[in-house]
Amino acid sequence: MSFAYRDGVLCAEQLPLDEIARRFGTPCYVYSRSAIEAAYGDFARALEGRRAMICYSVKANSNLAVLALLARLGAGFDIVSGGELARVLAAGGDPRKTLFSGVGKTVSELQLALEKSIFCINVESEAELERVDAVARHLGRRAPIAFRVNPDIDAKTHPYISTGLRETKFGVAHADAERLYKHAASMPNVELLGIGCHIGSQLTDTAPFVAAVERMVALADRLAAAGIRLQHIDAGGGIGIRQKDEAPRPIGEFLGGALAALGGRAHTLIVDPGRSMVGNAGLLLTRVEYVKPGAARSFLVVDAAMNDLIRPALYDAWHEVRPVRAAGDDTTQAAVYDVVGPVCESGDFLARDRRLAAGPGDLLAVMSAGAYGMTMSSNYNTRPRAAEVMVAGADARLVRRRESVEALYGLEEVPQW
């Protein structure tokens, strides 16, 4: 296991977390290289021998060390901004294996994408199609595109991360797709490559995922009958991980169902995993500052906060909290606590109602924090963002320095009126 107790101390691979805290301070994100490699291997094995692309979803964890590791393993990338494209390039990723998704691509972002010869732009509206065509015409290029089609399938997940229903902002309506493909086929500066969808995140059941692929395959068949032959079908991502008591189906079942939907068709299958690649490969290491007993609730006040990990406050997400030094058989000092940070918000919590034995100075590990942790962090309350560390065996490397307070206001100026 990437994170396990050794002689009563929680370790990242072979390195005790208290040693990481001593070297790099807290709060600190800690990633396991072997866990990321193993997750990528699960996808690669499931797709072995088939025409397929694994395009890691950069928004889940965009640290350059993570991106560089995945690029070396052979991954492509799914991006949603020009900034994420810049990260992919800086990490040595291949733009020719990069998809550009998202509903609000600017002219400058589209120009950059075309100038860097990315693999495909996932178009999400008719207005965006017109903009892509105009930018490509200005550059004297043909823009490789696919439409992200909203299949109106309920992913049965949290409403904030359910993206495949018709009331969400994502994708083009399924009912409009054929018309838009025929319109795009008439544009000289557009090259139609594929079709895609993404129905949501933290999917634990294969049925909605496979149903969405089946709808895309049926639509691709109708387009082929009309003379529009596509090269790839993008099944999206969103495959869930175990955080509490979830029982997500294995990666092979998700991808096996998608491949079965493709049947003998020659389309390349593309998948865009994010959380399933890095979620359980990371944790947030934090130190207890105060124990605050109360009549209604008792609190462990730690040095990490909602600005470091907003998922509990935003989604009511559940993250396991483990003491770095196990209590052993003596749990007489354990009590039920809310684990909270110093941010001035009642919603500033990392966990609620957890039975823990901990005191001031003790270290806690907030698990399953490798995805949508650092990428969604902020500087609220002028709090510098955490350091990031990657571990390989017994070796730990700082992959992002902790911010300084001075850097937070370094771009600001006091006007001399």
C-alpha positions as CSV (number, residue, x, y, z in Angstrom):
1,M,0.0,0.0,0.0
2,S,1.2,3.5,-0.8
3,F,0.1,4.8,2.7
4,A,0.3,2.4,5.5
5,Y,1.4,2.1,9.1
6,R,5.0,0.8,9.8
7,D,5.9,0.3,13.4
8,G,2.9,2.5,14.5
9,V,3.8,5.4,12.2
10,L,1.9,6.2,9.0
11,C,4.2,6.2,6.0
12,A,4.1,7.4,2.4
13,E,5.6,4.4,0.7
14,Q,8.7,3.8,2.9
15,L,9.0,7.2,4.4
16,P,7.4,8.2,7.8
17,L,5.1,11.1,7.5
18,D,6.5,12.7,10.6
19,E,9.9,12.9,8.8
20,I,8.2,14.6,5.9
21,A,6.6,17.1,8.3
22,R,10.0,17.7,9.9
23,R,11.6,18.4,6.6
24,F,8.9,20.3,4.7
25,G,6.6,21.7,7.4
26,T,2.8,21.6,7.5
27,P,0.3,21.9,6.0
28,C,1.7,19.8,3.1
29,Y,0.4,17.7,0.3
30,V,2.1,14.4,-0.1
31,Y,1.9,12.3,-3.2
32,S,3.0,8.7,-3.9
33,R,4.7,8.1,-7.2
34,S,4.1,4.4,-7.1
35,A,0.3,5.0,-6.6
36,I,0.1,7.2,-9.6
37,E,2.0,4.6,-11.7
38,A,-0.2,1.8,-10.5
39,A,-3.4,3.7,-11.4
40,Y,-2.1,4.5,-14.8
41,G,-1.2,0.8,-15.2
42,D,-4.8,-0.2,-14.5
43,F,-6.0,1.9,-17.4
44,A,-3.2,0.8,-19.7
45,R,-3.8,-2.9,-19.1
46,A,-7.6,-2.5,-19.6
47,L,-7.1,-0.9,-23.0
48,E,-4.2,-3.1,-24.1
49,G,-4.4,-4.2,-27.7
50,R,-7.2,-1.7,-28.6
51,R,-7.0,1.7,-30.3
52,A,-7.2,4.0,-27.3
53,M,-5.8,7.2,-25.7
54,I,-5.6,7.9,-22.0
55,C,-5.8,11.7,-21.6
56,Y,-5.3,12.6,-17.9
57,S,-7.6,15.4,-16.7
58,V,-5.2,18.1,-15.6
59,K,-7.7,19.9,-13.4
60,A,-7.5,17.1,-10.9
61,N,-3.9,17.7,-10.0
62,S,-1.8,20.0,-12.2
63,N,1.6,19.8,-10.4
64,L,4.3,19.7,-13.0
65,A,5.9,16.6,-11.3
66,V,2.6,14.7,-11.6
67,L,2.2,15.8,-15.2
68,A,5.8,14.9,-16.1
69,L,5.4,11.5,-14.5
70,L,2.2,10.7,-16.5
71,A,3.8,12.0,-19.7
72,R,6.7,9.6,-19.3
73,L,4.2,6.8,-18.8
74,G,2.6,7.7,-22.1
75,A,-0.4,9.7,-21.1
76,G,-2.1,12.4,-23.1
77,F,-3.9,15.2,-21.4
78,D,-7.4,16.8,-21.1
79,I,-7.2,20.5,-20.4
80,V,-9.8,23.2,-19.8
81,S,-7.7,26.4,-20.1
82,G,-4.7,28.0,-21.8
83,G,-2.9,27.9,-18.4
84,E,-3.3,24.1,-18.2
85,L,-1.9,23.8,-21.7
86,A,1.1,25.8,-20.6
87,R,1.6,23.4,-17.7
88,V,1.4,20.4,-20.0
89,L,4.0,21.9,-22.3
90,A,6.3,22.9,-19.4
91,A,6.1,19.3,-18.0
92,G,7.1,17.8,-21.3
93,G,3.6,16.7,-22.4
94,D,2.8,16.1,-26.0
95,P,0.3,18.7,-27.4
96,R,-0.5,16.2,-30.1
97,K,-2.0,14.0,-27.4
98,T,-3.9,16.9,-25.7
99,L,-7.7,17.6,-25.7
100,F,-9.0,21.0,-25.0
101,S,-12.4,20.9,-23.2
102,G,-14.4,23.6,-21.4
103,V,-17.3,25.9,-22.2
104,G,-15.6,29.3,-22.2
105,K,-12.5,29.1,-24.5
106,T,-11.2,32.6,-25.3
107,V,-9.8,33.7,-28.7
108,S,-6.2,33.8,-27.3
109,E,-6.6,30.3,-25.8
110,L,-7.8,28.9,-29.1
111,Q,-5.0,30.6,-30.9
112,L,-2.4,29.0,-28.6
113,A,-4.0,25.6,-28.9
114,L,-3.9,25.7,-32.7
115,E,-0.4,27.2,-32.8
116,K,0.8,24.3,-30.6
117,S,-1.0,21.8,-32.8
118,I,-3.0,20.1,-30.1
119,F,-4.9,16.9,-30.9
120,C,-8.5,18.1,-30.6
121,I,-10.7,20.9,-29.4
122,N,-13.9,19.7,-27.7
123,V,-16.5,22.2,-28.9
124,E,-19.3,22.8,-26.4
125,S,-21.7,25.3,-28.2
126,E,-22.6,26.5,-31.6
127,A,-21.2,29.9,-30.7
128,E,-17.9,28.3,-29.9
129,L,-17.9,26.4,-33.2
130,E,-18.1,29.8,-35.0
131,R,-15.3,31.2,-33.0
132,V,-13.1,28.2,-33.6
133,D,-13.7,28.4,-37.3
134,A,-12.9,32.2,-37.3
135,V,-9.7,31.7,-35.3
136,A,-8.5,28.9,-37.6
137,R,-9.3,30.9,-40.7
138,H,-7.3,33.8,-39.3
139,L,-4.3,31.5,-38.7
140,G,-4.6,29.8,-42.0
141,R,-5.2,26.4,-40.3
142,R,-7.8,23.7,-40.0
143,A,-9.0,23.2,-36.4
144,P,-9.3,19.6,-35.3
145,I,-12.6,19.3,-33.3
146,A,-15.1,17.1,-31.7
147,F,-18.4,18.0,-30.1
148,R,-18.9,17.3,-26.5
149,V,-22.5,16.1,-26.5
150,N,-24.7,16.2,-23.4
151,P,-26.3,12.8,-23.3
152,D,-28.9,13.7,-20.6
153,I,-27.9,10.8,-18.4
154,D,-28.1,11.0,-14.6
155,A,-24.7,10.0,-13.2
156,K,-26.4,9.8,-9.7
157,T,-23.6,11.7,-8.0
158,H,-23.4,15.1,-6.2
159,P,-25.3,17.7,-8.2
160,Y,-22.3,20.0,-8.3
161,I,-20.2,17.3,-10.1
162,S,-23.0,15.9,-12.3
163,T,-22.3,17.2,-15.7
164,G,-24.3,15.1,-18.2
165,L,-27.9,16.3,-17.5
166,R,-29.5,18.7,-19.9
167,E,-29.8,21.5,-17.4
168,T,-26.0,21.8,-16.9
169,K,-23.8,24.2,-18.8
170,F,-21.7,21.6,-20.4
171,G,-21.8,20.3,-24.0
172,V,-24.3,20.6,-26.8
173,A,-27.8,19.2,-26.5
174,H,-28.1,15.6,-27.8
175,A,-31.1,16.7,-30.0
176,D,-28.9,19.4,-31.7
177,A,-25.9,17.3,-32.3
178,E,-26.6,16.0,-35.8
179,R,-27.5,19.5,-37.1
180,L,-24.3,20.9,-35.6
181,Y,-22.1,18.1,-37.1
182,K,-23.6,18.7,-40.5
183,H,-23.0,22.5,-40.1
184,A,-19.4,21.9,-39.0
185,A,-18.8,19.5,-41.9
186,S,-19.4,22.4,-44.3
187,M,-16.8,24.6,-42.7
188,P,-13.4,24.7,-44.6
189,N,-11.4,25.5,-41.5
190,V,-12.7,22.8,-39.4
191,E,-11.8,19.1,-39.3
192,L,-14.2,16.8,-37.6
193,L,-12.4,14.1,-35.6
194,G,-14.7,12.7,-33.0
195,I,-17.5,12.9,-30.5
196,G,-17.4,12.9,-26.7
197,C,-19.3,13.2,-23.4
198,H,-18.7,13.5,-19.7
199,I,-21.5,12.8,-17.4
200,G,-20.1,13.5,-14.0
201,S,-17.5,12.7,-11.3
202,Q,-17.1,10.1,-8.5
203,L,-19.0,7.4,-10.5
204,T,-19.1,4.1,-8.7
205,D,-21.5,2.2,-11.0
206,T,-20.7,1.4,-14.6
207,A,-24.2,1.6,-15.9
208,P,-24.5,5.4,-16.5
209,F,-21.0,5.5,-17.9
210,V,-21.6,2.7,-20.4
211,A,-25.1,4.1,-21.3
212,A,-23.5,7.4,-22.2
213,V,-21.0,5.6,-24.5
214,E,-23.8,3.7,-26.1
215,R,-25.6,6.9,-26.9
216,M,-22.4,8.4,-28.4
217,V,-21.9,5.2,-30.5
218,A,-25.4,5.3,-31.8
219,L,-25.0,9.0,-32.7
220,A,-21.7,8.3,-34.5
221,D,-23.4,5.5,-36.5
222,R,-26.2,7.9,-37.6
223,L,-23.5,10.5,-38.6
224,A,-21.6,7.9,-40.6
225,A,-24.8,7.0,-42.4
226,A,-25.0,10.7,-43.3
227,G,-21.5,10.7,-44.7
228,I,-19.7,12.1,-41.6
229,R,-17.2,9.5,-40.4
230,L,-15.5,10.1,-37.1
231,Q,-12.2,8.8,-35.8
232,H,-12.7,8.7,-32.1
233,I,-15.3,8.4,-29.3
234,D,-14.4,10.1,-26.0
235,A,-16.0,8.4,-23.0
236,G,-14.9,11.1,-20.6
237,G,-13.8,10.4,-17.1
238,G,-15.4,10.6,-13.7
239,I,-14.6,7.1,-12.5
240,G,-14.8,7.1,-8.7
241,I,-12.5,6.1,-5.9
242,R,-13.1,4.6,-2.5
243,Q,-13.0,7.4,0.1
244,K,-15.3,6.1,2.8
245,D,-17.6,3.1,2.2
246,E,-18.0,3.5,-1.6
247,A,-17.5,0.3,-3.7
248,P,-16.6,1.6,-7.1
249,R,-16.4,-1.1,-9.8
250,P,-12.9,-1.9,-11.1
251,I,-11.4,0.3,-13.9
252,G,-11.5,-2.8,-16.2
253,E,-15.3,-3.0,-15.9
254,F,-15.8,0.6,-16.8
255,L,-13.5,0.4,-19.8
256,G,-14.7,-3.1,-20.7
257,G,-18.3,-1.8,-20.9
258,A,-17.2,1.1,-23.1
259,L,-15.2,-1.2,-25.4
260,A,-18.2,-3.6,-25.6
261,A,-20.4,-0.6,-26.7
262,L,-17.9,0.1,-29.5
263,G,-18.0,-3.5,-30.7
264,G,-16.0,-4.0,-33.8
265,R,-16.0,-0.3,-34.9
266,A,-12.7,1.2,-35.8
267,H,-13.0,4.3,-33.6
268,T,-10.3,5.1,-31.1
269,L,-11.6,5.1,-27.5
270,I,-10.5,8.0,-25.5
271,V,-10.9,8.3,-21.7
272,D,-10.1,11.3,-19.5
273,P,-9.4,10.0,-15.9
274,G,-8.5,12.5,-13.2
275,R,-9.6,11.5,-9.7
276,S,-9.2,7.8,-10.4
277,M,-5.6,8.4,-11.4
278,V,-4.4,10.6,-8.5
279,G,-7.2,10.9,-5.8
280,N,-5.9,8.1,-3.5
281,A,-2.3,8.8,-4.4
282,G,-2.2,11.9,-2.2
283,L,-3.0,13.1,1.3
284,L,-2.9,16.4,3.2
285,L,-0.6,16.4,6.2
286,T,-1.6,18.8,9.0
287,R,-0.7,19.5,12.6
288,V,-3.0,20.0,15.6
289,E,-2.7,23.5,17.0
290,Y,-5.3,23.4,19.7
291,V,-7.8,21.0,21.3
292,K,-11.0,22.9,22.0
293,P,-13.6,21.0,24.1
294,G,-17.2,22.2,24.0
295,A,-20.6,21.3,25.4
296,A,-22.2,20.7,21.9
297,R,-19.1,19.9,19.9
298,S,-15.4,19.5,20.5
299,F,-12.8,20.6,18.0
300,L,-9.3,19.8,16.8
301,V,-8.0,23.0,15.4
302,V,-5.3,22.2,12.8
303,D,-3.0,24.3,10.6
304,A,-4.7,23.2,7.4
305,A,-8.1,24.8,6.4
306,M,-10.8,25.1,3.8
307,N,-8.5,27.2,1.7
308,D,-6.1,24.2,1.5
309,L,-8.9,21.6,0.9
310,I,-12.3,23.0,0.1
311,R,-14.0,19.8,-0.9
312,P,-15.6,19.1,2.5
313,A,-17.0,22.7,2.7
314,L,-18.1,22.8,-1.0
315,Y,-19.4,19.3,-1.5
316,D,-19.7,17.9,2.1
317,A,-17.1,15.5,0.8
318,W,-15.9,12.8,3.3
319,H,-12.2,12.3,3.8
320,E,-10.8,9.8,6.2
321,V,-8.5,11.3,8.9
322,R,-5.7,9.2,10.3
323,P,-3.3,10.0,13.1
324,V,0.3,9.8,11.9
325,R,1.2,8.0,15.1
326,A,-1.3,5.3,15.8
327,A,-2.8,5.2,19.3
328,G,-2.3,1.4,19.6
329,D,-4.6,-0.4,22.1
330,D,-4.8,2.6,24.4
331,T,-7.7,4.6,23.0
332,T,-8.9,5.9,26.4
333,Q,-8.0,9.5,25.3
334,A,-10.0,9.3,22.1
335,A,-13.0,11.6,21.7
336,V,-15.3,12.7,18.9
337,Y,-14.1,15.9,17.3
338,D,-14.7,18.2,14.3
339,V,-11.4,18.7,12.6
340,V,-11.4,22.4,11.7
341,G,-9.0,25.1,10.5
342,P,-8.2,28.7,11.4
343,V,-10.1,30.3,8.6
344,C,-12.8,32.8,9.7
345,E,-15.8,30.8,8.3
346,S,-18.2,28.4,10.0
347,G,-17.8,26.2,7.0
348,D,-14.1,25.8,7.6
349,F,-13.9,22.1,8.4
350,L,-12.0,19.1,7.0
351,A,-14.0,16.5,8.9
352,R,-16.9,16.2,11.3
353,D,-17.7,13.8,14.1
354,R,-14.5,11.8,14.0
355,R,-13.3,9.7,16.9
356,L,-9.6,10.5,17.3
357,A,-6.9,10.5,20.0
358,A,-4.9,13.6,19.3
359,G,-3.4,16.5,21.1
360,P,-1.5,19.8,20.3
361,G,1.4,19.1,18.1
362,D,0.2,15.8,16.8
363,L,0.1,15.1,13.1
364,L,-3.0,14.1,11.1
365,A,-3.3,12.8,7.6
366,V,-6.4,13.8,5.6
367,M,-6.6,11.0,3.1
368,S,-7.8,10.8,-0.6
369,A,-6.6,14.4,-1.2
370,G,-4.6,13.9,-4.3
371,A,-7.4,15.2,-6.6
372,Y,-9.0,18.6,-6.4
373,G,-7.0,19.5,-3.3
374,M,-4.2,21.8,-4.3
375,T,-5.8,22.7,-7.6
376,M,-8.9,24.2,-5.8
377,S,-6.9,25.8,-3.0
378,S,-6.9,29.6,-2.4
379,N,-5.3,32.3,-0.4
380,Y,-8.3,33.3,1.6
381,N,-7.4,35.1,4.8
382,T,-4.0,35.7,3.2
383,R,-2.9,32.2,3.9
384,P,0.0,30.9,1.8
385,R,-0.8,27.7,0.0
386,A,0.7,24.5,1.2
387,A,3.9,22.8,0.0
388,E,3.7,19.7,-2.2
389,V,6.0,16.7,-1.9
390,M,6.3,13.6,-4.0
391,V,7.6,10.4,-2.5
392,A,9.3,7.5,-4.3
393,G,10.3,4.7,-2.0
394,A,12.3,6.3,0.9
395,D,13.0,9.4,-1.1
396,A,11.0,12.6,-0.8
397,R,11.3,15.6,-3.2
398,L,9.8,19.0,-2.8
399,V,7.7,19.6,-6.0
400,R,6.2,22.9,-5.0
401,R,7.6,25.3,-2.5
402,R,5.3,26.8,0.2
403,E,4.2,30.3,-0.7
404,S,5.4,33.2,1.3
405,V,3.0,35.9,2.6
406,E,5.1,38.5,0.7
407,A,4.4,36.7,-2.6
408,L,0.7,37.0,-2.0
409,Y,0.7,40.8,-2.2
410,G,3.7,41.0,-4.5
411,L,1.5,41.8,-7.5
412,E,-0.4,44.6,-5.7
413,E,0.4,48.3,-5.6
414,V,-0.7,51.2,-3.4
415,P,-1.6,54.1,-5.8
416,Q,0.0,57.4,-5.1
417,W,-3.1,59.6,-5.7
